[in-house]
Amino acid sequence: MSELSDLLAAAREEYSRGGLAEDDLLPDPMAMFARWYDEARTAGIHEPNAMVVATATPDGVPSSRFVLLKGVSDEGFVFFTNTGSRKGEELAANPRCALLFPWHPLERQVRVDGIATPLPRADVDAYFAARPRGSQLGAWASHQSRPVADRAELEAAYAEVAARHEGAPVPTPQEWGGYRVRPEAVEFWQGRPGRMHDRLVYRRHPEGWSTERLAP
């Protein structure tokens, strides 16, 4: 492990693709996010909608994982998941969460602090109906975050579900759901040389959004 530690300690990359000034910001963070997302998509970043969702138990034990952003509006960021998973159980007990979009090729990050609320069942059903059939079957076969004996158990469950729904639409599992994260703060991070990165953050107030610069 000492060799790996030496490699990690020596890992260096100078960030020099650009900067982010206060004049670059749009009045609203969701519009600013849409601009940066479009630039990430245009740049060919693989799955620019992949985001880290960090949750925590009521007593502060954190966990994080990648999920895919499936909607965005003035109201917030939308994703879907199994509500019986670890993240679903943690969001039910503590709806405060954080999102992270790591757009490394552009030397950018977007960080979101917010509060998650469950989506209406009609929205969940509409999204589930639009998923590929294989993903629909997988949602029935996998009780996310629950222990399984081995891969064979998963494959057997998938085969059973596929046979059960053969020739018919796949309904939405009861434990499948979605969330909208209403942002309380949105930070736009741009790498700069010498680790003097730009960090500009929007913060929500009753009267609207304020912005400030954070030290890197």
C-alpha positions in Angstrom: 0.0 0.0 0.0 2.9 2.3 0.5 3.5 2.4 -3.3 -0.1 3.4 -3.9 0.2 6.1 -1.2 3.3 7.5 -2.9 1.5 7.6 -6.2 -1.5 9.3 -4.7 0.7 11.9 -2.9 2.4 12.7 -6.1 -0.7 13.0 -8.2 -1.0 16.5 -9.6 -3.0 18.2 -12.2 -3.0 21.9 -12.9 -6.5 23.3 -13.7 -6.4 25.8 -16.4 -9.5 25.5 -18.6 -11.0 28.8 -17.5 -12.5 30.8 -14.7 -15.8 31.8 -13.2 -16.5 35.5 -12.3 -19.5 37.0 -10.6 -20.5 38.6 -13.9 -20.8 35.1 -15.5 -23.7 34.2 -13.2 -27.3 34.2 -14.3 -29.8 35.6 -11.8 -31.3 32.2 -11.0 -29.2 29.1 -10.1 -31.5 26.7 -12.1 -30.9 28.7 -15.3 -27.2 28.7 -14.5 -27.3 24.9 -14.0 -29.1 24.5 -17.3 -26.3 26.5 -19.0 -23.5 24.4 -17.5 -25.3 21.1 -18.1 -25.7 22.0 -21.8 -22.0 22.8 -22.0 -21.2 19.4 -20.3 -23.4 17.6 -22.7 -22.0 19.4 -25.7 -18.5 18.6 -24.5 -19.3 14.9 -24.8 -19.0 14.1 -21.1 -20.3 10.6 -20.4 -23.6 10.7 -18.6 -23.5 14.3 -17.6 -26.7 13.7 -15.6 -24.9 11.3 -13.3 -24.8 12.8 -9.8 -23.8 11.8 -6.3 -26.7 11.8 -3.9 -25.5 12.0 -0.3 -28.0 11.2 2.5 -27.7 10.8 6.3 -29.5 9.1 9.1 -31.2 11.3 11.7 -28.1 10.7 14.0 -25.7 11.9 11.2 -24.4 8.7 9.7 -23.8 9.6 6.0 -23.9 7.5 2.8 -23.6 8.4 -0.9 -24.1 6.9 -4.3 -24.5 7.8 -8.0 -27.9 8.1 -9.5 -29.2 9.7 -12.7 -30.9 13.1 -12.8 -34.1 12.6 -14.6 -35.7 16.1 -14.5 -35.0 19.7 -13.5 -37.2 22.7 -13.2 -37.5 25.9 -11.1 -38.7 23.6 -8.3 -35.6 21.5 -8.2 -33.8 18.3 -9.2 -35.7 15.0 -9.9 -34.5 11.4 -9.6 -36.1 8.0 -9.2 -35.2 5.0 -7.0 -36.4 2.2 -4.9 -37.9 3.9 -1.8 -37.0 0.8 0.3 -33.3 1.2 -0.5 -30.9 2.7 2.0 -31.2 6.2 0.5 -35.0 5.9 0.5 -35.1 4.9 4.1 -32.7 7.7 5.0 -34.6 10.3 3.1 -37.9 9.2 4.8 -36.3 9.8 8.2 -34.1 12.9 7.2 -35.1 14.6 3.9 -32.0 16.9 3.9 -29.5 15.8 1.3 -26.8 16.9 -1.0 -26.1 16.4 -4.7 -22.8 16.6 -6.6 -22.3 16.8 -10.4 -18.5 16.0 -11.1 -17.8 17.2 -14.6 -14.0 16.5 -14.4 -13.2 17.1 -18.1 -14.4 20.6 -17.8 -12.7 21.0 -14.4 -16.2 21.8 -12.9 -18.4 20.7 -10.1 -21.9 21.7 -9.1 -22.9 21.1 -5.5 -26.5 21.3 -4.2 -27.8 21.3 -0.6 -31.5 20.8 -0.4 -34.6 19.0 0.9 -36.1 16.0 -0.9 -39.8 15.5 -1.1 -41.5 12.4 -2.7 -43.0 12.8 -6.1 -46.8 12.3 -6.8 -47.6 8.7 -7.7 -48.8 9.8 -11.2 -45.3 11.2 -11.9 -43.7 8.0 -10.7 -46.0 5.8 -12.9 -45.4 8.0 -15.9 -41.6 7.8 -15.6 -41.7 4.0 -14.9 -43.8 3.4 -18.0 -41.2 5.2 -20.1 -38.3 3.1 -18.9 -36.8 0.3 -21.0 -38.5 -3.0 -20.3 -35.3 -4.6 -19.0 -35.0 -1.9 -16.4 -38.7 -2.3 -15.4 -38.2 -6.0 -14.8 -35.0 -5.3 -12.9 -36.9 -3.0 -10.6 -39.2 -5.9 -9.7 -36.4 -8.4 -9.4 -34.1 -6.4 -7.2 -35.1 -5.3 -3.7 -32.4 -2.6 -3.6 -29.9 -2.6 -0.8 -31.2 -5.9 0.6 -28.7 -8.8 1.0 -28.8 -11.6 -1.6 -27.1 -15.0 -1.4 -25.3 -14.8 -4.8 -25.7 -13.6 -8.4 -27.7 -16.7 -9.2 -30.4 -15.6 -6.8 -30.7 -12.3 -8.6 -30.8 -13.9 -12.0 -33.5 -16.4 -10.9 -35.6 -13.5 -9.6 -35.2 -11.7 -12.9 -36.2 -14.7 -14.9 -39.3 -15.3 -12.7 -40.4 -11.7 -13.1 -39.9 -11.8 -16.9 -42.0 -14.9 -17.1 -44.7 -13.5 -14.9 -45.1 -10.4 -17.1 -44.4 -12.0 -20.5 -46.6 -10.4 -23.1 -48.0 -7.7 -20.8 -47.0 -4.2 -19.6 -44.9 -4.1 -16.5 -46.6 -2.2 -13.7 -44.8 0.1 -11.3 -43.6 -1.7 -8.1 -45.1 -0.3 -5.0 -41.7 0.5 -3.5 -40.6 2.4 -6.7 -40.7 6.1 -6.2 -39.1 9.4 -7.0 -37.9 12.6 -5.3 -37.6 16.3 -6.1 -34.7 18.0 -4.3 -35.6 21.7 -3.6 -32.2 23.5 -3.5 -31.3 25.7 -0.5 -27.8 26.4 -1.9 -26.2 25.7 -5.3 -22.4 26.1 -5.7 -20.7 26.4 -9.0 -17.0 25.3 -8.8 -14.4 26.0 -11.5 -10.8 24.8 -11.3 -8.1 27.4 -11.5 -4.2 27.2 -11.5 -2.5 27.0 -8.2 -5.6 25.5 -6.6 -7.1 29.1 -6.5 -10.4 27.7 -7.7 -13.5 29.8 -8.2 -16.4 28.9 -5.9 -19.6 30.9 -6.4 -22.7 29.9 -4.4 -26.3 30.8 -4.6 -28.3 30.8 -1.3 -32.1 30.8 -1.0 -33.8 33.5 1.0 -37.6 34.3 1.4 -37.1 37.2 -1.0 -35.0 35.3 -3.6 -31.4 34.3 -4.2 -28.2 35.8 -3.0 -24.7 35.0 -4.2 -21.3 35.0 -2.6 -17.8 33.8 -3.3 -16.1 31.2 -1.2 -12.4 30.7 -0.6 -11.1 27.6 -2.4 
